């Protein structure tokens, strides 16, 4: 393999492993294709596919003669090509499976994809593995893409969800973790109405599902791999039965056997425990045991059942405060927090990106009306902006905005339910700006701190602000003093 070819395939490998919701993948695609961002994603991908196909065809039937490193690079080129060649077929299959529900449907393109990989010297077993892996990648992309928005915090959320499913390194996941993710529990934090259930579903419906060669179907339908239970709606008496099930006669009123969510969860799926902050410490101890030991018993039974799925928990309550008050056990918290994902409030999203409202409304209207109407989205956006009270916090977040849209479609008006505490009140930052309490240096420091909260690195803030790293750190340190009130006393 020539040096230029080797470098090309290295870049293709880099693109294949990059988070598709991050900037890295976009930059690599542009570098390989040689096109400008304005060319559009379809044109860039088409150029990449043409170039990759030409290069892998040059080694077809000859790859075994390559040295081990070059052969690995060639195989990544084939996988990149095969995955993108069948993306539309996977998307059609996902749509049809959603319509069909719990029963797995035939994978009509399976033979073609397997045949293509075998043609490029992959074994039958490897081809079957990648058929399933590609399906998982495409499902992850499909469901995460359903989280609409262009604000920095939503972009960061989509990246975080992808990493939660495939880790920060897809190669690590593909080689070692694809069948071991049940030990990686997740806590999703966020205010009421921010979309915690949607984020959880994106994770729960994107687990690895093997292909069954005998049936020609995937072994389970992703439509049934995600189970959700709102823990706050059950009394202490009933919650264990809903979680673990009960046998007939286990307690007064148990006239038959009942399967709880842990019994019903697919080995390839996940359970979403919503409002985890509402449960008693007694239930926390029992859940902790299940998550640690992966076995449980129904209420009234001594027989054990195995649990193989993932656990995703969510709350809108401050867990740190609950832990300090002794209402949420530390050992339970540490067993759940393999990953913690926090969803941004609607107010934060609107403050970050002026066009966020229109993005959300366009998607909402398509779901409500059944078709895309940019003109109506624009009209509603203008109406809301003209009528929303100054400093409105959107306490119900996305859920409230959706009801606002429905109400405006019915009668062209909406009743803004500003709480007494926030009615007519500006945020502390807005108030201090209005009163002229910040210097230009302090304003720059607050902006740097805001960027740091979004991106998490000094380097990214420096890149955005065109400042050097040391200056950025100095401004962020100053902003932390401002936030503590030290600079305003």
C-alpha positions in Angstrom: 0.0 0.0 0.0 1.4 3.4 -1.0 1.9 6.1 1.6 -0.9 8.2 0.1 -3.3 5.3 0.2 -2.4 4.4 3.7 -3.0 8.0 4.9 -6.4 8.0 3.1 -7.5 4.8 4.8 -6.3 6.2 8.2 -8.6 9.2 7.7 -11.5 6.9 6.8 -10.9 4.9 10.0 -10.8 8.2 11.9 -14.2 9.2 10.3 -15.7 5.8 11.0 -14.9 6.1 14.7 -15.8 9.8 15.2 -18.9 10.8 17.1 -21.3 11.7 14.2 -22.8 14.5 16.4 -19.4 16.1 17.0 -17.4 18.6 15.0 -14.5 16.0 14.6 -16.5 13.9 12.1 -17.5 16.9 10.0 -13.9 18.2 9.8 -12.5 14.8 8.8 -15.2 14.4 6.1 -14.3 17.8 4.7 -10.6 17.1 4.8 -11.0 13.7 2.9 -13.5 15.0 0.4 -11.7 18.3 -0.3 -15.1 20.0 -0.5 -16.4 23.0 1.4 -19.0 22.8 4.1 -21.4 24.7 1.9 -21.4 21.7 -0.5 -23.9 20.0 1.8 -23.7 16.6 3.6 -25.1 14.6 0.7 -22.5 15.9 -1.8 -19.7 15.3 0.7 -20.7 11.8 1.4 -21.2 11.0 -2.3 -17.7 12.2 -3.0 -16.3 10.1 -0.1 -18.2 7.0 -1.2 -16.9 7.3 -4.8 -13.3 7.6 -3.6 -13.5 4.8 -1.1 -15.1 2.4 -3.6 -12.4 3.1 -6.1 -9.7 2.5 -3.5 -11.1 -0.7 -2.0 -11.7 -2.2 -5.4 -8.1 -1.8 -6.1 -7.3 -4.3 -3.4 -10.3 -6.7 -3.9 -9.0 -10.2 -3.8 -5.5 -9.0 -2.9 -5.9 -7.9 0.7 -4.3 -11.0 2.1 -1.1 -10.0 0.5 -1.0 -6.7 2.5 0.9 -6.5 5.8 -1.2 -6.7 8.9 -1.5 -3.0 9.6 -2.4 -2.2 6.0 -5.0 -5.0 5.9 -6.7 -3.6 9.0 -6.9 -0.1 7.3 -8.3 -1.7 4.1 -11.0 -3.5 6.1 -12.0 -0.3 7.8 -12.4 1.2 4.3 -14.7 -1.7 3.3 -16.8 -1.3 6.5 -17.1 2.4 6.0 -18.3 1.8 2.4 -20.7 -1.0 3.3 -22.3 0.8 6.2 -23.0 4.0 4.2 -24.1 2.0 1.2 -26.9 0.4 3.2 -27.9 3.3 5.4 -31.1 3.9 3.6 -32.0 0.3 3.8 -31.4 0.3 7.5 -33.5 3.5 7.9 -36.4 1.8 6.0 -36.1 -1.3 8.2 -36.2 0.9 11.3 -39.4 2.7 10.1 -41.1 -0.6 9.2 -40.1 -2.2 12.5 -41.7 0.8 14.4 -44.9 0.3 12.4 -44.8 -3.5 13.0 -44.2 -3.2 16.8 -43.0 -6.1 19.0 -42.6 -8.8 16.3 -39.2 -8.7 14.5 -39.5 -8.3 10.8 -37.4 -9.8 8.0 -34.2 -8.0 7.2 -34.6 -7.9 3.4 -31.2 -6.6 2.6 -29.2 -9.0 4.9 -28.1 -11.4 2.2 -26.8 -8.5 0.0 -24.8 -6.9 2.8 -23.4 -10.2 4.0 -22.5 -11.0 0.4 -20.7 -7.7 -0.1 -18.5 -8.2 3.0 -17.7 -11.8 2.0 -16.7 -10.5 -1.4 -14.1 -8.3 0.3 -12.7 -11.3 2.2 -14.6 -11.0 5.5 -15.7 -14.4 7.0 -19.4 -15.3 7.2 -19.2 -14.9 11.0 -17.6 -11.4 10.7 -20.3 -10.4 8.2 -23.1 -11.4 10.5 -21.5 -9.5 13.3 -21.2 -6.3 11.3 -24.8 -6.7 10.0 -25.9 -6.4 13.7 -23.4 -3.7 14.6 -24.3 -1.5 11.6 -28.0 -1.8 12.7 -27.1 -0.6 16.2 -25.1 2.3 14.8 -28.0 3.4 12.6 -30.6 3.0 15.3 -28.5 5.1 17.7 -28.2 7.8 15.0 -31.9 7.6 14.2 -33.2 8.0 17.7 -30.6 10.6 18.9 -31.3 12.7 15.8 -34.9 12.9 16.9 -33.7 15.3 19.7 -34.1 18.6 17.8 -32.2 21.7 18.3 -29.1 23.7 17.3 -28.1 25.3 20.6 -24.7 24.3 21.9 -26.2 22.5 24.9 -28.4 20.3 22.7 -25.5 19.5 20.4 -23.5 18.5 23.5 -26.5 16.4 24.7 -26.6 14.4 21.4 -22.8 13.8 21.6 -23.2 12.6 25.2 -26.0 10.2 24.3 -23.9 8.7 21.5 -21.0 8.2 23.9 -23.3 6.6 26.4 -24.3 3.9 23.9 -21.0 3.4 22.0 -18.4 5.0 24.5 -16.1 7.8 23.4 -14.2 5.2 21.3 -16.3 3.1 19.0 -13.4 0.8 18.3 -13.2 0.0 22.0 -16.9 -0.7 22.1 -16.9 -2.8 19.0 -14.0 -5.0 20.2 -14.8 -5.4 23.9 -18.0 -3.8 25.2 -20.8 -4.5 22.7 -22.2 -7.3 24.9 -21.1 -5.9 28.3 -23.0 -2.7 28.5 -25.5 -3.9 31.2 -23.1 -2.9 33.9 -23.1 0.8 32.7 -26.0 2.4 34.5 -27.0 6.0 33.7 -28.6 8.9 35.6 -30.4 11.5 33.6 -31.0 14.9 35.3 -33.2 17.7 34.2 -36.1 19.9 35.1 -39.7 18.8 34.4 -40.5 18.7 30.7 -37.0 18.9 29.3 -37.3 15.5 27.6 -35.6 13.0 30.0 -37.9 10.2 28.7 -36.9 10.9 25.1 -33.2 10.8 26.0 -33.6 7.6 27.9 -35.6 6.0 25.0 -32.7 6.9 22.6 -30.4 4.8 24.8 -32.8 2.0 25.6 -33.8 1.4 21.9 -30.2 1.4 20.7 -28.7 -1.6 22.4 -27.0 -4.4 20.5 -29.4 -6.9 19.0 -27.9 -10.0 17.2 -29.1 -11.2 13.8 -30.7 -14.6 13.7 -29.5 -16.2 10.4 -32.2 -19.0 10.6 -35.2 -16.6 10.8 -33.6 -13.8 8.7 -34.6 -11.3 11.4 -32.9 -9.6 14.3 -33.5 -11.7 17.4 -35.6 -9.0 19.1 -37.6 -5.9 18.1 -36.1 -2.7 19.4 -39.7 -1.5 19.7 -40.0 -3.6 22.8 -36.5 -3.3 24.3 -37.2 -0.1 26.2 -39.5 -0.3 29.3 -40.4 2.8 31.3 -41.9 3.1 34.8 -42.7 6.3 36.7 -41.9 5.4 40.3 -43.8 8.4 41.7 -47.2 7.1 40.7 -47.0 4.0 42.9 -47.5 3.7 46.6 -44.9 2.1 48.8 -47.1 -1.0 49.0 -47.3 -1.5 45.2 -44.0 -0.3 43.9 -42.1 -3.5 44.6 -44.8 -5.5 42.8 -44.5 -3.2 39.7 -40.7 -3.5 39.7 -40.2 -7.2 40.5 -43.7 -8.8 40.0 -45.6 -10.9 42.5 -47.0 -14.4 42.7 -50.6 -15.3 43.4 -51.5 -14.8 47.1 -48.3 -12.9 47.9 -50.4 -10.2 49.6 -54.1 -9.3 50.0 -55.6 -8.6 46.6 -52.9 -10.6 44.7 -55.4 -12.8 42.9 -53.0 -13.8 40.1 -49.3 -13.8 39.1 -47.9 -10.4 37.9 -44.7 -9.9 35.9 -42.8 -6.7 36.9 -40.7 -4.6 34.6 -37.5 -6.5 35.5 -39.1 -9.7 34.4 -40.4 -8.2 31.1 -37.1 -6.5 30.2 -35.4 -7.9 27.1 -31.7 -9.0 27.5 -31.0 -6.5 24.7 -33.0 -3.6 26.3 -33.1 -1.2 29.2 -35.4 -0.2 32.0 -36.1 3.5 32.6 -36.8 4.3 36.3 -38.3 7.7 36.1 -38.5 9.9 39.3 -35.9 7.8 41.1 -35.6 10.5 43.7 -39.1 9.7 45.0 -38.5 6.2 46.3 -37.8 5.2 49.9 -34.4 4.0 51.1 -36.0 0.5 51.5 -36.7 0.3 47.8 -33.3 1.8 47.0 -31.6 -1.1 48.9 -33.6 -3.7 46.9 -32.8 -2.0 43.6 -29.2 -1.7 44.5 -29.0 -5.5 45.1 -30.6 -6.2 41.7 -28.3 -3.9 39.8 -25.2 -5.3 41.6 -26.1 -9.0 41.6 -28.2 -9.1 38.4 -30.8 -11.3 40.0 -34.2 -10.7 41.8 -37.2 -12.5 43.1 -40.9 -11.7 42.8 -42.8 -10.6 45.9 -43.9 -13.7 47.7 -41.5 -16.0 45.9 -38.1 -17.4 46.7 -37.2 -18.3 43.1 -34.6 -16.0 41.5 -34.7 -14.6 38.0 -31.9 -13.1 36.0 -31.8 -9.5 34.8 -29.7 -8.7 31.8 -30.7 -5.3 30.6 -29.4 -1.8 31.4 -30.8 0.6 34.0 -31.4 4.2 33.2 -32.7 6.4 36.1 -34.0 10.0 36.0 -35.0 12.7 38.4 -35.8 16.4 38.4 -34.7 16.7 42.0 -31.3 17.8 43.2 -29.6 14.4 44.1 -26.8 16.0 46.0 -29.3 17.6 48.3 -31.2 14.4 48.7 -27.9 12.6 49.6 -27.0 15.2 52.1 -30.4 14.8 53.7 -30.1 11.0 53.9 -33.0 10.5 51.5 -30.9 9.0 48.7 -28.2 6.4 49.6 -24.7 7.1 48.5 -24.1 3.4 47.6 -27.2 3.4 45.4 -26.1 6.7 43.7 -22.6 5.4 43.0 -24.0 2.2 41.5 -26.2 4.3 39.1 -23.8 7.0 38.0 -21.6 5.2 35.5 -22.7 8.1 33.4 -24.6 11.3 34.3 -26.4 13.2 31.6 -28.0 16.6 32.3 -30.6 18.0 30.0 -30.7 21.7 29.4 -33.8 23.8 30.2 -35.7 25.4 27.4 -34.7 28.8 28.7 -31.0 27.9 28.5 -31.5 26.6 24.9 -33.3 29.8 23.8 -30.6 32.0 25.4 -27.8 30.1 23.7 -29.2 30.2 20.2 -31.8 32.7 18.8 -33.1 30.3 16.2 -33.8 27.4 18.7 -37.5 28.3 19.0 -38.1 28.0 15.3 -36.2 24.7 15.1 -38.3 23.2 17.9 -41.6 24.5 16.6 -41.0 23.2 13.1 -40.5 19.7 14.5 -43.5 20.0 16.8 -45.8 21.1 14.0 -44.7 18.3 11.8 -45.6 15.8 14.6 -49.0 17.6 15.4 -50.1 18.3 11.8 -48.5 15.4 10.0 -46.6 17.7 7.5 -43.8 20.2 7.6 -44.9 23.9 7.5 -42.0 26.4 7.8 -44.4 29.3 7.2 -46.6 28.3 10.2 -43.6 27.7 12.3 -42.3 31.2 11.5 -45.7 32.7 12.3 -46.0 31.0 15.6 -42.4 31.9 16.5 -43.1 35.5 15.8 -46.3 35.4 17.9 -44.6 33.8 20.9 -41.7 36.2 20.8 -44.1 39.2 20.7 -46.2 38.0 23.6 -44.0 36.1 25.9 -43.4 38.1 29.1 -39.9 39.5 29.7 -37.6 37.1 31.4 -40.1 34.2 31.1 -38.5 31.0 32.4 -40.6 28.4 30.7 -41.1 26.4 33.9 -42.7 23.5 32.0 -39.9 23.5 29.4 -40.6 21.6 26.1 -43.8 20.1 27.5 -45.1 23.6 28.2 -44.1 24.9 24.8 -45.9 22.1 23.1 -49.1 22.9 24.9 -48.5 26.6 24.1 -48.4 25.6 20.4 -51.6 23.5 20.7 -53.4 26.3 22.5 -52.4 28.8 19.9 -53.5 26.6 17.1 -56.9 26.4 18.7 -57.5 30.0 19.7 -54.4 32.0 18.7 -53.6 32.9 22.3 -51.8 31.4 25.3 -52.0 32.1 29.0 -48.5 32.6 30.3 -48.3 31.2 33.9 -45.4 33.2 35.3 -44.8 32.2 38.9 -45.1 34.9 41.5 -41.4 34.5 42.3 -40.3 35.1 38.7 -43.0 37.4 37.4 -41.4 40.6 36.2 -38.1 39.6 37.6 -34.9 39.6 35.6 -32.1 37.0 36.2 -29.3 38.2 38.4 -27.0 38.5 35.4 -29.6 40.7 33.5 -30.2 42.7 36.6 -26.5 43.5 37.1 -26.1 44.4 33.4 -29.1 46.7 33.6 -27.6 48.4 36.7 -24.2 48.7 35.1 -22.4 46.6 37.7 -20.1 44.8 35.2 -16.9 46.1 33.6 -16.0 45.0 30.0 -13.4 42.6 31.5 -16.1 41.1 33.7 -18.5 40.6 30.8 -15.8 38.9 28.8 -15.0 36.7 31.8 -18.7 35.7 32.1 -18.8 34.8 28.4 -15.7 32.7 28.7 -17.2 30.9 31.7 -20.4 30.3 29.7 -18.4 28.7 26.9 -16.5 26.6 29.3 -19.7 25.2 30.8 -20.8 24.2 27.2 -17.5 22.8 25.9 -15.7 21.7 29.0 -12.1 22.6 27.9 -10.0 25.8 28.0 -8.8 24.9 24.5 -12.2 25.1 22.9 -13.0 28.4 24.7 -9.7 29.8 23.4 -10.5 28.7 19.9 -14.0 30.3 20.0 -12.9 33.6 21.6 -9.5 33.8 19.7 -7.8 34.3 23.1 -4.8 32.3 24.3 -5.4 29.5 26.8 -3.8 31.3 29.8 -6.0 34.3 29.3 -9.1 32.1 29.0 -8.3 30.4 32.3 -7.8 33.8 34.0 -11.2 35.0 32.8 -12.9 31.8 33.9 -11.3 32.1 37.4 -12.6 35.7 37.5 -16.1 34.6 36.5 -16.2 32.0 39.3 -15.5 34.8 41.7 -18.3 36.8 40.1 -20.7 33.9 40.5 -19.8 33.5 44.2 -20.7 37.2 44.6 -17.2 38.2 45.7 -16.8 40.8 42.9 -20.2 42.4 43.6 -20.1 42.8 47.4 
